[in-house]
Amino acid sequence: MILEAVMLQVKKGMEKDYEEALSQASKIISSMKGYVSHELQRCMEVEGKYLLLVQWETLEDHTVGFRQSNEYQEWKTQLHHFYDPFPTVEHFEQVNLR
Amino acid sequence: MILEAVMLQVKKGMEKDYEEALSQASKIISSMKGYVSHELQRCMEVEGKYLLLVQWETLEDHTVGFRQSNEYQEWKTQLHHFYDPFPTVEHFEQVNLR
């Protein structure tokens, strides 16, 4: 399992619209092969800041399967105009804490 | 429930020692009032970068209960020397995605 994690900054005053748009777009990502789960976390200290966490079965399910799909074009259309600056997406592997 | 999320940069070459130290320090944080769960995620793109995620019942369980405890002094001693730069800790509330 791979965690896609991205800190997002949404344009001022567009927070509620963004949350609604991500809610609508959730059905896009959750229909993809290798999708496991996702959650949107709203920062309590910084207005307009969010942490998006998506679990994928493999790295390629996100970077190839989703990113190169028609569904990703729709995801971009619905969401990318909210972000300023445009975010950096990173992937993480869970460390086994004994 | 509140998510404490922090992007961490560990000093070069100290990654394995850090993972071992966090593993050891896990018993400190998991003994605290209001602690729910925690996980350490290792970045696949940036060496030495981690995402630490801790769930707390309330914001104050972290900011007051843990941060003002003797246990936090021990946590600091075991972990803070690994970080460069010193990280910014933020708190998040989950957005209800319909």
N, CA and C atoms of all chains as a GROMACS GRO file, in nm:
protein
  588
    1MET      N    1   0.084  -0.120   0.000
    1MET     CA    2   0.000   0.000   0.000
    1MET      C    3   0.087   0.126   0.000
    2ILE      N    4   0.043   0.221  -0.077
    2ILE     CA    5   0.116   0.346  -0.094
    2ILE      C    6   0.024   0.461  -0.054
    3LEU      N    7   0.080   0.558   0.018
    3LEU     CA    8   0.003   0.676   0.055
    3LEU      C    9   0.044   0.793  -0.032
    4GLU      N   10  -0.050   0.846  -0.109
    4GLU     CA   11  -0.030   0.973  -0.180
    4GLU      C   12  -0.069   1.083  -0.082
    5ALA      N   13   0.023   1.176  -0.056
    5ALA     CA   14  -0.007   1.283   0.039
    5ALA      C   15   0.030   1.416  -0.025
    6VAL      N   16  -0.061   1.511  -0.013
    6VAL     CA   17  -0.034   1.641  -0.075
    6VAL      C   18  -0.094   1.753   0.010
    7MET      N   19  -0.008   1.849   0.043
    7MET     CA   20  -0.052   1.970   0.112
    7MET      C   21  -0.105   2.066   0.007
    8LEU      N   22  -0.227   2.113   0.025
    8LEU     CA   23  -0.295   2.195  -0.074
    8LEU      C   24  -0.324   2.333  -0.017
    9GLN      N   25  -0.305   2.436  -0.098
    9GLN     CA   26  -0.347   2.570  -0.059
    9GLN      C   27  -0.455   2.616  -0.156
   10VAL      N   28  -0.575   2.635  -0.104
   10VAL     CA   29  -0.690   2.676  -0.186
   10VAL      C   30  -0.702   2.828  -0.184
   11LYS      N   31  -0.738   2.884  -0.299
   11LYS     CA   32  -0.748   3.030  -0.312
   11LYS      C   33  -0.846   3.086  -0.209
   12LYS      N   34  -0.813   3.202  -0.161
   12LYS     CA   35  -0.890   3.268  -0.054
   12LYS      C   36  -1.038   3.280  -0.089
   13GLY      N   37  -1.123   3.241   0.003
   13GLY     CA   38  -1.267   3.254  -0.016
   13GLY      C   39  -1.330   3.140  -0.093
   14MET      N   40  -1.249   3.047  -0.143
   14MET     CA   41  -1.302   2.938  -0.224
   14MET      C   42  -1.307   2.805  -0.148
   15GLU      N   43  -1.288   2.812  -0.017
   15GLU     CA   44  -1.276   2.689   0.061
   15GLU      C   45  -1.402   2.602   0.055
   16LYS      N   46  -1.517   2.665   0.072
   16LYS     CA   47  -1.642   2.587   0.073
   16LYS      C   48  -1.668   2.526  -0.065
   17ASP      N   49  -1.645   2.605  -0.169
   17ASP     CA   50  -1.662   2.553  -0.306
   17ASP      C   51  -1.566   2.438  -0.332
   18TYR      N   52  -1.445   2.448  -0.280
   18TYR     CA   53  -1.348   2.341  -0.300
   18TYR      C   54  -1.392   2.212  -0.230
   19GLU      N   55  -1.439   2.227  -0.109
   19GLU     CA   56  -1.482   2.106  -0.036
   19GLU      C   57  -1.598   2.039  -0.110
   20GLU      N   58  -1.689   2.119  -0.164
   20GLU     CA   59  -1.801   2.066  -0.241
   20GLU      C   60  -1.750   1.999  -0.370
   21ALA      N   61  -1.655   2.064  -0.436
   21ALA     CA   62  -1.601   2.009  -0.561
   21ALA      C   63  -1.527   1.878  -0.536
   22LEU      N   64  -1.451   1.872  -0.426
   22LEU     CA   65  -1.380   1.746  -0.398
   22LEU      C   66  -1.479   1.636  -0.360
   23SER      N   67  -1.584   1.676  -0.292
   23SER     CA   68  -1.688   1.579  -0.259
   23SER      C   69  -1.747   1.520  -0.388
   24GLN      N   70  -1.777   1.607  -0.484
   24GLN     CA   71  -1.830   1.562  -0.613
   24GLN      C   72  -1.728   1.477  -0.688
   25ALA      N   73  -1.603   1.516  -0.684
   25ALA     CA   74  -1.498   1.446  -0.761
   25ALA      C   75  -1.456   1.315  -0.695
   26SER      N   76  -1.501   1.293  -0.574
   26SER     CA   77  -1.461   1.170  -0.504
   26SER      C   78  -1.500   1.045  -0.580
   27LYS      N   79  -1.612   1.051  -0.651
   27LYS     CA   80  -1.658   0.931  -0.724
   27LYS      C   81  -1.564   0.901  -0.841
   28ILE      N   82  -1.493   1.002  -0.891
   28ILE     CA   83  -1.396   0.977  -0.999
   28ILE      C   84  -1.282   0.891  -0.945
   29ILE      N   85  -1.217   0.942  -0.838
   29ILE     CA   86  -1.098   0.872  -0.789
   29ILE      C   87  -1.133   0.735  -0.732
   30SER      N   88  -1.248   0.727  -0.667
   30SER     CA   89  -1.281   0.601  -0.600
   30SER      C   90  -1.323   0.492  -0.698
   31SER      N   91  -1.339   0.529  -0.825
   31SER     CA   92  -1.373   0.429  -0.927
   31SER      C   93  -1.249   0.368  -0.992
   32MET      N   94  -1.130   0.422  -0.959
   32MET     CA   95  -1.008   0.380  -1.030
   32MET      C   96  -0.953   0.248  -0.977
   33LYS      N   97  -0.888   0.174  -1.066
   33LYS     CA   98  -0.821   0.050  -1.027
   33LYS      C   99  -0.710   0.080  -0.924
   34GLY      N  100  -0.704   0.004  -0.819
   34GLY     CA  101  -0.599   0.019  -0.720
   34GLY      C  102  -0.629   0.124  -0.614
   35TYR      N  103  -0.739   0.196  -0.630
   35TYR     CA  104  -0.781   0.293  -0.526
   35TYR      C  105  -0.820   0.217  -0.401
   36VAL      N  106  -0.776   0.265  -0.284
   36VAL     CA  107  -0.813   0.201  -0.158
   36VAL      C  108  -0.904   0.292  -0.075
   37SER      N  109  -0.861   0.416  -0.052
   37SER     CA  110  -0.940   0.510   0.029
   37SER      C  111  -0.884   0.650   0.011
   38HIS      N  112  -0.962   0.750   0.049
   38HIS     CA  113  -0.908   0.886   0.049
   38HIS      C  114  -0.978   0.967   0.156
   39GLU      N  115  -0.908   1.071   0.201
   39GLU     CA  116  -0.967   1.163   0.298
   39GLU      C  117  -0.911   1.302   0.275
   40LEU      N  118  -0.993   1.401   0.306
   40LEU     CA  119  -0.951   1.541   0.297
   40LEU      C  120  -0.949   1.597   0.438
   41GLN      N  121  -0.836   1.655   0.477
   41GLN     CA  122  -0.817   1.709   0.611
   41GLN      C  123  -0.796   1.861   0.602
   42ARG      N  124  -0.876   1.936   0.678
   42ARG     CA  125  -0.873   2.084   0.678
   42ARG      C  126  -0.783   2.134   0.790
   43CYS      N  127  -0.684   2.218   0.755
   43CYS     CA  128  -0.591   2.269   0.854
   43CYS      C  129  -0.659   2.366   0.951
   44MET      N  130  -0.630   2.351   1.080
   44MET     CA  131  -0.692   2.438   1.181
   44MET      C  132  -0.612   2.567   1.199
   45GLU      N  133  -0.487   2.570   1.158
   45GLU     CA  134  -0.403   2.688   1.181
   45GLU      C  135  -0.394   2.781   1.060
   46VAL      N  136  -0.407   2.727   0.939
   46VAL     CA  137  -0.385   2.806   0.817
   46VAL      C  138  -0.510   2.799   0.730
   47GLU      N  139  -0.574   2.913   0.708
   47GLU     CA  140  -0.695   2.918   0.628
   47GLU      C  141  -0.666   2.873   0.484
   48GLY      N  142  -0.753   2.788   0.432
   48GLY     CA  143  -0.739   2.743   0.294
   48GLY      C  144  -0.640   2.631   0.274
   49LYS      N  145  -0.576   2.585   0.381
   49LYS     CA  146  -0.480   2.475   0.369
   49LYS      C  147  -0.548   2.342   0.399
   50TYR      N  148  -0.515   2.244   0.315
   50TYR     CA  149  -0.571   2.109   0.332
   50TYR      C  150  -0.461   2.006   0.314
   51LEU      N  151  -0.486   1.888   0.370
   51LEU     CA  152  -0.401   1.771   0.346
   51LEU      C  153  -0.490   1.665   0.284
   52LEU      N  154  -0.457   1.628   0.159
   52LEU     CA  155  -0.530   1.522   0.090
   52LEU      C  156  -0.448   1.394   0.100
   53LEU      N  157  -0.510   1.290   0.149
   53LEU     CA  158  -0.444   1.160   0.167
   53LEU      C  159  -0.519   1.056   0.086
   54VAL      N  160  -0.449   0.988  -0.003
   54VAL     CA  161  -0.511   0.884  -0.085
   54VAL      C  162  -0.428   0.756  -0.073
   55GLN      N  163  -0.492   0.648  -0.039
   55GLN     CA  164  -0.424   0.518  -0.034
   55GLN      C  165  -0.445   0.447  -0.167
   56TRP      N  166  -0.334   0.396  -0.223
   56TRP     CA  167  -0.337   0.318  -0.347
   56TRP      C  168  -0.272   0.183  -0.321
   57GLU      N  169  -0.312   0.083  -0.398
   57GLU     CA  170  -0.250  -0.050  -0.380
   57GLU      C  171  -0.103  -0.046  -0.421
   58THR      N  172  -0.071   0.023  -0.533
   58THR     CA  173   0.068   0.036  -0.579
   58THR      C  174   0.092   0.180  -0.626
   59LEU      N  175   0.220   0.215  -0.634
   59LEU     CA  176   0.258   0.348  -0.684
   59LEU      C  177   0.204   0.370  -0.826
   60GLU      N  178   0.214   0.266  -0.909
   60GLU     CA  179   0.174   0.278  -1.048
   60GLU      C  180   0.022   0.296  -1.064
   61ASP      N  181  -0.054   0.245  -0.969
   61ASP     CA  182  -0.199   0.267  -0.976
   61ASP      C  183  -0.229   0.416  -0.977
   62HIS      N  184  -0.148   0.495  -0.907
   62HIS     CA  185  -0.166   0.640  -0.909
   62HIS      C  186  -0.094   0.705  -1.026
   63THR      N  187   0.036   0.677  -1.038
   63THR     CA  188   0.118   0.755  -1.132
   63THR      C  189   0.091   0.719  -1.278
   64VAL      N  190   0.050   0.597  -1.304
   64VAL     CA  191   0.021   0.555  -1.441
   64VAL      C  192  -0.130   0.538  -1.459
   65GLY      N  193  -0.188   0.447  -1.380
   65GLY     CA  194  -0.329   0.413  -1.398
   65GLY      C  195  -0.421   0.534  -1.388
   66PHE      N  196  -0.401   0.617  -1.286
   66PHE     CA  197  -0.489   0.734  -1.270
   66PHE      C  198  -0.440   0.852  -1.352
   67ARG      N  199  -0.311   0.884  -1.341
   67ARG     CA  200  -0.259   1.006  -1.404
   67ARG      C  201  -0.271   1.004  -1.557
   68GLN      N  202  -0.272   0.885  -1.615
   68GLN     CA  203  -0.278   0.877  -1.761
   68GLN      C  204  -0.418   0.840  -1.811
   69SER      N  205  -0.516   0.856  -1.724
   69SER     CA  206  -0.654   0.815  -1.760
   69SER      C  207  -0.736   0.935  -1.805
   70ASN      N  208  -0.847   0.906  -1.871
   70ASN     CA  209  -0.944   1.010  -1.904
   70ASN      C  210  -1.007   1.067  -1.776
   71GLU      N  211  -1.022   0.980  -1.677
   71GLU     CA  212  -1.081   1.025  -1.550
   71GLU      C  213  -0.995   1.134  -1.485
   72TYR      N  214  -0.864   1.127  -1.502
   72TYR     CA  215  -0.776   1.229  -1.443
   72TYR      C  216  -0.799   1.366  -1.508
   73GLN      N  217  -0.828   1.365  -1.638
   73GLN     CA  218  -0.858   1.491  -1.706
   73GLN      C  219  -0.982   1.557  -1.645
   74GLU      N  220  -1.080   1.476  -1.610
   74GLU     CA  221  -1.203   1.527  -1.548
   74GLU      C  222  -1.174   1.576  -1.405
   75TRP      N  223  -1.093   1.501  -1.331
   75TRP     CA  224  -1.049   1.538  -1.196
   75TRP      C  225  -0.980   1.675  -1.199
   76LYS      N  226  -0.887   1.691  -1.295
   76LYS     CA  227  -0.815   1.818  -1.311
   76LYS      C  228  -0.912   1.934  -1.337
   77THR      N  229  -1.005   1.910  -1.430
   77THR     CA  230  -1.102   2.014  -1.466
   77THR      C  231  -1.181   2.059  -1.345
   78GLN      N  232  -1.218   1.963  -1.261
   78GLN     CA  233  -1.304   1.995  -1.146
   78GLN      C  234  -1.227   2.059  -1.030
   79LEU      N  235  -1.095   2.031  -1.021
   79LEU     CA  236  -1.024   2.068  -0.898
   79LEU      C  237  -0.904   2.161  -0.913
   80HIS      N  238  -0.831   2.153  -1.023
   80HIS     CA  239  -0.700   2.218  -1.027
   80HIS      C  240  -0.707   2.371  -1.020
   81HIS      N  241  -0.819   2.430  -1.062
   81HIS     CA  242  -0.828   2.577  -1.060
   81HIS      C  243  -0.843   2.634  -0.919
   82PHE      N  244  -0.866   2.548  -0.820
   82PHE     CA  245  -0.876   2.597  -0.682
   82PHE      C  246  -0.739   2.623  -0.620
   83TYR      N  247  -0.633   2.563  -0.672
   83TYR     CA  248  -0.504   2.562  -0.602
   83TYR      C  249  -0.414   2.680  -0.641
   84ASP      N  250  -0.354   2.741  -0.540
   84ASP     CA  251  -0.252   2.844  -0.563
   84ASP      C  252  -0.162   2.850  -0.440
   85PRO      N  253  -0.039   2.805  -0.449
   85PRO     CA  254   0.030   2.755  -0.568
   85PRO      C  255  -0.016   2.615  -0.606
   86PHE      N  256   0.028   2.569  -0.723
   86PHE     CA  257  -0.004   2.434  -0.764
   86PHE      C  258   0.076   2.338  -0.675
   87PRO      N  259   0.011   2.236  -0.622
   87PRO     CA  260   0.076   2.154  -0.519
   87PRO      C  261   0.176   2.052  -0.572
   88THR      N  262   0.264   2.009  -0.483
   88THR     CA  263   0.357   1.899  -0.509
   88THR      C  264   0.301   1.772  -0.447
   89VAL      N  265   0.284   1.672  -0.531
   89VAL     CA  266   0.232   1.544  -0.483
   89VAL      C  267   0.350   1.452  -0.450
   90GLU      N  268   0.343   1.387  -0.336
   90GLU     CA  269   0.447   1.291  -0.298
   90GLU      C  270   0.382   1.160  -0.254
   91HIS      N  271   0.463   1.055  -0.255
   91HIS     CA  272   0.417   0.922  -0.217
   91HIS      C  273   0.497   0.871  -0.098
   92PHE      N  274   0.431   0.796  -0.015
   92PHE     CA  275   0.492   0.750   0.110
   92PHE      C  276   0.462   0.602   0.134
   93GLU      N  277   0.560   0.538   0.198
   93GLU     CA  278   0.545   0.399   0.242
   93GLU      C  279   0.546   0.398   0.393
   94GLN      N  280   0.455   0.322   0.452
   94GLN     CA  281   0.448   0.320   0.598
   94GLN      C  282   0.569   0.250   0.658
   95VAL      N  283   0.628   0.314   0.760
   95VAL     CA  284   0.739   0.253   0.834
   95VAL      C  285   0.681   0.159   0.938
   96ASN      N  286   0.737   0.041   0.945
   96ASN     CA  287   0.692  -0.057   1.041
   96ASN      C  288   0.747  -0.024   1.180
   97LEU      N  289   0.663   0.028   1.268
   97LEU     CA  290   0.707   0.065   1.403
   97LEU      C  291   0.685  -0.055   1.495
   98ARG      N  292   0.792  -0.109   1.546
   98ARG     CA  293   0.777  -0.229   1.629
   98ARG      C  294   0.725  -0.192   1.767
   99MET      N  295  -1.227   1.401   1.668
   99MET     CA  296  -1.091   1.354   1.640
   99MET      C  297  -1.013   1.459   1.562
  100ILE      N  298  -0.888   1.472   1.598
  100ILE     CA  299  -0.797   1.569   1.538
  100ILE      C  300  -0.675   1.495   1.484
  101LEU      N  301  -0.631   1.536   1.365
  101LEU     CA  302  -0.510   1.476   1.307
  101LEU      C  303  -0.395   1.575   1.321
  102GLU      N  304  -0.291   1.536   1.394
  102GLU     CA  305  -0.164   1.610   1.396
  102GLU      C  306  -0.084   1.558   1.278
  103ALA      N  307  -0.041   1.648   1.189
  103ALA     CA  308   0.035   1.606   1.071
  103ALA      C  309   0.158   1.693   1.061
  104VAL      N  310   0.272   1.630   1.037
  104VAL     CA  311   0.397   1.706   1.030
  104VAL      C  312   0.491   1.642   0.928
  105MET      N  313   0.535   1.724   0.834
  105MET     CA  314   0.637   1.682   0.738
  105MET      C  315   0.772   1.701   0.805
  106LEU      N  316   0.852   1.595   0.806
  106LEU     CA  317   0.979   1.594   0.876
  106LEU      C  318   1.094   1.574   0.779
  107GLN      N  319   1.203   1.645   0.801
  107GLN     CA  320   1.325   1.621   0.724
  107GLN      C  321   1.432   1.576   0.822
  108VAL      N  322   1.477   1.453   0.804
  108VAL     CA  323   1.579   1.394   0.892
  108VAL      C  324   1.717   1.418   0.830
  109LYS      N  325   1.814   1.444   0.918
  109LYS     CA  326   1.950   1.471   0.872
  109LYS      C  327   2.004   1.354   0.790
  110LYS      N  328   2.080   1.389   0.690
  110LYS     CA  329   2.134   1.291   0.594
  110LYS      C  330   2.209   1.178   0.664
  111GLY      N  331   2.176   1.056   0.626
  111GLY     CA  332   2.244   0.939   0.680
  111GLY      C  333   2.189   0.890   0.812
  112MET      N  334   2.093   0.964   0.871
  112MET     CA  335   2.039   0.926   1.002
  112MET      C  336   1.900   0.862   0.993
  113GLU      N  337   1.860   0.826   0.872
  113GLU     CA  338   1.724   0.776   0.852
  113GLU      C  339   1.695   0.648   0.932
  114LYS      N  340   1.786   0.552   0.926
  114LYS     CA  341   1.761   0.424   0.996
  114LYS      C  342   1.758   0.445   1.146
  115ASP      N  343   1.851   0.529   1.196
  115ASP     CA  344   1.853   0.559   1.340
  115ASP      C  345   1.724   0.630   1.382
  116TYR      N  346   1.676   0.717   1.296
  116TYR     CA  347   1.552   0.789   1.328
  116TYR      C  348   1.433   0.693   1.336
  117GLU      N  349   1.424   0.605   1.240
  117GLU     CA  350   1.312   0.509   1.240
  117GLU      C  351   1.316   0.423   1.366
  118GLU      N  352   1.435   0.383   1.406
  118GLU     CA  353   1.451   0.303   1.529
  118GLU      C  354   1.414   0.388   1.652
  119ALA      N  355   1.456   0.514   1.653
  119ALA     CA  356   1.426   0.602   1.767
  119ALA      C  357   1.276   0.629   1.777
  120LEU      N  358   1.211   0.649   1.662
  120LEU     CA  359   1.066   0.672   1.668
  120LEU      C  360   0.993   0.546   1.712
  121SER      N  361   1.044   0.434   1.669
  121SER     CA  362   0.986   0.307   1.712
  121SER      C  363   0.994   0.295   1.865
  122GLN      N  364   1.110   0.328   1.919
  122GLN     CA  365   1.129   0.325   2.064
  122GLN      C  366   1.041   0.427   2.136
  123ALA      N  367   1.029   0.545   2.077
  123ALA     CA  368   0.953   0.654   2.141
  123ALA      C  369   0.802   0.636   2.126
  124SER      N  370   0.762   0.541   2.046
  124SER     CA  371   0.617   0.520   2.025
  124SER      C  372   0.544   0.491   2.154
  125LYS      N  373   0.612   0.422   2.244
  125LYS     CA  374   0.544   0.388   2.371
  125LYS      C  375   0.519   0.512   2.456
  126ILE      N  376   0.598   0.618   2.434
  126ILE     CA  377   0.574   0.742   2.508
  126ILE      C  378   0.441   0.804   2.463
  127ILE      N  379   0.431   0.826   2.333
  127ILE     CA  380   0.312   0.897   2.284
  127ILE      C  381   0.186   0.812   2.301
  128SER      N  382   0.200   0.682   2.283
  128SER     CA  383   0.080   0.598   2.288
  128SER      C  384   0.028   0.578   2.430
  129SER      N  385   0.105   0.625   2.530
  129SER     CA  386   0.058   0.615   2.668
  129SER      C  387  -0.019   0.739   2.712
  130MET      N  388  -0.024   0.842   2.625
  130MET     CA  389  -0.082   0.970   2.666
  130MET      C  390  -0.235   0.969   2.659
  131LYS      N  391  -0.297   1.048   2.748
  131LYS     CA  392  -0.443   1.066   2.746
  131LYS      C  393  -0.486   1.127   2.612
  132GLY      N  394  -0.587   1.071   2.552
  132GLY     CA  395  -0.641   1.127   2.428
  132GLY      C  396  -0.569   1.078   2.302
  133TYR      N  397  -0.462   1.004   2.319
  133TYR     CA  398  -0.393   0.945   2.202
  133TYR      C  399  -0.483   0.840   2.139
  134VAL      N  400  -0.492   0.841   2.005
  134VAL     CA  401  -0.574   0.742   1.935
  134VAL      C  402  -0.485   0.647   1.854
  135SER      N  403  -0.397   0.702   1.770
  135SER     CA  404  -0.311   0.619   1.685
  135SER      C  405  -0.202   0.707   1.625
  136HIS      N  406  -0.098   0.644   1.574
  136HIS     CA  407   0.003   0.721   1.501
  136HIS      C  408   0.067   0.632   1.396
  137GLU      N  409   0.120   0.696   1.293
  137GLU     CA  410   0.194   0.623   1.190
  137GLU      C  411   0.303   0.713   1.134
  138LEU      N  412   0.411   0.649   1.091
  138LEU     CA  413   0.522   0.720   1.028
  138LEU      C  414   0.529   0.675   0.882
  139GLN      N  415   0.527   0.771   0.791
  139GLN     CA  416   0.528   0.742   0.648
  139GLN      C  417   0.658   0.796   0.588
  140ARG      N  418   0.729   0.711   0.514
  140ARG     CA  419   0.858   0.747   0.452
  140ARG      C  420   0.837   0.790   0.308
  141CYS      N  421   0.886   0.909   0.274
  141CYS     CA  422   0.868   0.963   0.139
  141CYS      C  423   0.950   0.882   0.037
  142MET      N  424   0.887   0.852  -0.075
  142MET     CA  425   0.955   0.774  -0.180
  142MET      C  426   1.035   0.863  -0.274
  143GLU      N  427   1.007   0.992  -0.278
  143GLU     CA  428   1.075   1.082  -0.372
  143GLU      C  429   1.190   1.161  -0.309
  144VAL      N  430   1.180   1.189  -0.179
  144VAL     CA  431   1.280   1.275  -0.114
  144VAL      C  432   1.345   1.199   0.002
  145GLU      N  433   1.475   1.176  -0.008
  145GLU     CA  434   1.547   1.103   0.096
  145GLU      C  435   1.542   1.178   0.228
  146GLY      N  436   1.512   1.106   0.334
  146GLY     CA  437   1.510   1.166   0.467
  146GLY      C  438   1.382   1.239   0.501
  147LYS      N  439   1.286   1.240   0.408
  147LYS     CA  440   1.158   1.307   0.435
  147LYS      C  441   1.056   1.206   0.486
  148TYR      N  442   0.981   1.248   0.588
  148TYR     CA  443   0.879   1.163   0.647
  148TYR      C  444   0.752   1.245   0.673
  149LEU      N  445   0.641   1.174   0.681
  149LEU     CA  446   0.515   1.234   0.724
  149LEU      C  447   0.471   1.159   0.849
  150LEU      N  448   0.465   1.233   0.961
  150LEU     CA  449   0.418   1.174   1.086
  150LEU      C  450   0.273   1.215   1.106
  151LEU      N  451   0.188   1.116   1.127
  151LEU     CA  452   0.044   1.140   1.146
  151LEU      C  453   0.004   1.084   1.281
  152VAL      N  454  -0.055   1.170   1.365
  152VAL     CA  455  -0.101   1.126   1.496
  152VAL      C  456  -0.246   1.168   1.515
  153GLN      N  457  -0.330   1.074   1.549
  153GLN     CA  458  -0.471   1.103   1.580
  153GLN      C  459  -0.485   1.125   1.730
  154TRP      N  460  -0.553   1.236   1.764
  154TRP     CA  461  -0.583   1.268   1.904
  154TRP      C  462  -0.734   1.286   1.919
  155GLU      N  463  -0.784   1.260   2.038
  155GLU     CA  464  -0.928   1.279   2.060
  155GLU      C  465  -0.964   1.427   2.048
  156THR      N  466  -0.883   1.515   2.107
  156THR     CA  467  -0.906   1.659   2.099
  156THR      C  468  -0.775   1.731   2.072
  157LEU      N  469  -0.785   1.855   2.025
  157LEU     CA  470  -0.667   1.939   2.002
  157LEU      C  471  -0.586   1.955   2.130
  158GLU      N  472  -0.656   1.976   2.241
  158GLU     CA  473  -0.588   2.001   2.368
  158GLU      C  474  -0.514   1.878   2.421
  159ASP      N  475  -0.560   1.760   2.382
  159ASP     CA  476  -0.488   1.640   2.424
  159ASP      C  477  -0.343   1.646   2.372
  160HIS      N  478  -0.325   1.706   2.253
  160HIS     CA  479  -0.189   1.722   2.201
  160HIS      C  480  -0.122   1.847   2.254
  161THR      N  481  -0.189   1.962   2.235
  161THR     CA  482  -0.122   2.090   2.259
  161THR      C  483  -0.100   2.119   2.407
  162VAL      N  484  -0.187   2.068   2.492
  162VAL     CA  485  -0.172   2.090   2.636
  162VAL      C  486  -0.128   1.961   2.704
  163GLY      N  487  -0.210   1.856   2.691
  163GLY     CA  488  -0.184   1.732   2.763
  163GLY      C  489  -0.047   1.672   2.733
  164PHE      N  490  -0.011   1.666   2.605
  164PHE     CA  491   0.119   1.607   2.569
  164PHE      C  492   0.230   1.709   2.577
  165ARG      N  493   0.209   1.824   2.514
  165ARG     CA  494   0.317   1.922   2.502
  165ARG      C  495   0.365   1.976   2.637
  166GLN      N  496   0.277   1.973   2.737
  166GLN     CA  497   0.317   2.026   2.869
  166GLN      C  498   0.351   1.915   2.969
  167SER      N  499   0.371   1.795   2.917
  167SER     CA  500   0.396   1.680   3.005
  167SER      C  501   0.546   1.652   3.019
  168ASN      N  502   0.580   1.576   3.124
  168ASN     CA  503   0.717   1.527   3.136
  168ASN      C  504   0.751   1.431   3.022
  169GLU      N  505   0.649   1.356   2.977
  169GLU     CA  506   0.672   1.261   2.868
  169GLU      C  507   0.719   1.333   2.741
  170TYR      N  508   0.670   1.456   2.720
  170TYR     CA  509   0.711   1.530   2.600
  170TYR      C  510   0.859   1.567   2.607
  171GLN      N  511   0.909   1.594   2.726
  171GLN     CA  512   1.052   1.624   2.741
  171GLN      C  513   1.135   1.503   2.698
  172GLU      N  514   1.087   1.384   2.732
  172GLU     CA  515   1.157   1.261   2.694
  172GLU      C  516   1.148   1.239   2.542
  173TRP      N  517   1.029   1.263   2.486
  173TRP     CA  518   1.006   1.254   2.340
  173TRP      C  519   1.103   1.346   2.267
  174LYS      N  520   1.114   1.471   2.312
  174LYS     CA  521   1.206   1.568   2.252
  174LYS      C  522   1.350   1.517   2.256
  175THR      N  523   1.389   1.468   2.374
  175THR     CA  524   1.527   1.420   2.390
  175THR      C  525   1.558   1.308   2.292
  176GLN      N  526   1.461   1.222   2.271
  176GLN     CA  527   1.485   1.105   2.185
  176GLN      C  528   1.479   1.138   2.036
  177LEU      N  529   1.405   1.245   1.998
  177LEU     CA  530   1.376   1.264   1.855
  177LEU      C  531   1.419   1.397   1.794
  178HIS      N  532   1.420   1.506   1.871
  178HIS     CA  533   1.432   1.637   1.806
  178HIS      C  534   1.567   1.661   1.739
  179HIS      N  535   1.671   1.592   1.784
  179HIS     CA  536   1.804   1.615   1.725
  179HIS      C  537   1.817   1.556   1.584
  180PHE      N  538   1.718   1.475   1.543
  180PHE     CA  539   1.724   1.419   1.407
  180PHE      C  540   1.679   1.520   1.300
  181TYR      N  541   1.605   1.624   1.339
  181TYR     CA  542   1.537   1.709   1.241
  181TYR      C  543   1.620   1.830   1.199
  182ASP      N  544   1.623   1.854   1.068
  182ASP     CA  545   1.684   1.976   1.015
  182ASP      C  546   1.621   2.004   0.879
  183PRO      N  547   1.539   2.109   0.868
  183PRO     CA  548   1.506   2.208   0.971
  183PRO      C  549   1.409   2.153   1.075
  184PHE      N  550   1.391   2.230   1.182
  184PHE     CA  551   1.294   2.190   1.282
  184PHE      C  552   1.154   2.202   1.222
  185PRO      N  553   1.071   2.101   1.237
  185PRO     CA  554   0.944   2.098   1.162
  185PRO      C  555   0.834   2.185   1.221
  186THR      N  556   0.738   2.217   1.136
  186THR     CA  557   0.616   2.287   1.176
  186THR      C  558   0.504   2.184   1.192
  187VAL      N  559   0.447   2.183   1.311
  187VAL     CA  560   0.339   2.090   1.340
  187VAL      C  561   0.206   2.160   1.315
  188GLU      N  562   0.116   2.093   1.245
  188GLU     CA  563  -0.018   2.150   1.221
  188GLU      C  564  -0.124   2.045   1.256
  189HIS      N  565  -0.244   2.095   1.276
  189HIS     CA  566  -0.357   2.010   1.314
  189HIS      C  567  -0.466   2.020   1.208
  190PHE      N  568  -0.535   1.911   1.186
  190PHE     CA  569  -0.635   1.903   1.080
  190PHE      C  570  -0.762   1.836   1.131
  191GLU      N  571  -0.873   1.882   1.074
  191GLU     CA  572  -1.004   1.820   1.098
  191GLU      C  573  -1.051   1.757   0.968
  192GLN      N  574  -1.102   1.636   0.976
  192GLN     CA  575  -1.146   1.568   0.854
  192GLN      C  576  -1.270   1.636   0.795
  193VAL      N  577  -1.266   1.660   0.665
  193VAL     CA  578  -1.381   1.715   0.592
  193VAL      C  579  -1.475   1.600   0.560
  194ASN      N  580  -1.602   1.621   0.586
  194ASN     CA  581  -1.703   1.519   0.559
  194ASN      C  582  -1.735   1.520   0.409
  195LEU      N  583  -1.685   1.419   0.338
  195LEU     CA  584  -1.709   1.410   0.193
  195LEU      C  585  -1.834   1.326   0.171
  196ARG      N  586  -1.939   1.387   0.119
  196ARG     CA  587  -2.064   1.314   0.099
  196ARG      C  588  -2.054   1.219  -0.020
   0.00000   0.00000   0.00000
